[in-house]
Amino acid sequence: MILCFDLSLSCTGYSVFGDDGTFVRNGHIETDKGDDTPLRLETIAKQMRLLKRKYDPNVVVIERGFYRFAGSSEQIWKVHGITNLIFSKYEQVEIHATSVRKLVAGKGNMKKLDFEEYIRNEYPNIEFANGDEIDSFALGIAYLEMKGVITCLERHTKK
């Protein structure tokens, strides 16, 4: 199994794929904005441990962190830390958001909302509750393309 995460302190999106590229499910881990950071991290960690037990992934794919604003970047790096710890015994692959967009849509500089619309159009049978689920799903597609499990051409001819 391949477990993909779009990490965030407020809403971490995740998607699960089989090694053969089969989509299994997606979801998200939401935290209460009123809680302090340690409690929010505990909530995320608890749900990640449940996902780890349920799916026993052999690969964990994570959107590579980046710096934008100091405060929000610091929070995301904390989520990265607990993710790296919880899945320390598994292969972890980090892919930058622009690389995901390039692999999946052919344009690394695509705007976030345009990319979300692209994913919804390309995969109309998959329900996404939010952009975090879309981003985790796209991470999985990008990883599968990097590994040669699926190709862009295959995705367009399987409809």
Buried (B, 14 or more C-beta within 10 A) or exposed (E): BBBBBBBBBBBBBBBBBEEEBEBEEBBBBBBEEEEEEEEBBBBBBEBBEEBBEEBEBEBBBBBBBEEEEEEEEEBBEBBBEBBEEBBEEBEBBBBBBBBBBBBBBEEBEBEEEEBBEBBEEBBEEBEBEBBBBBBBBBBBBBBBBBEEBBEEEEBEEEE
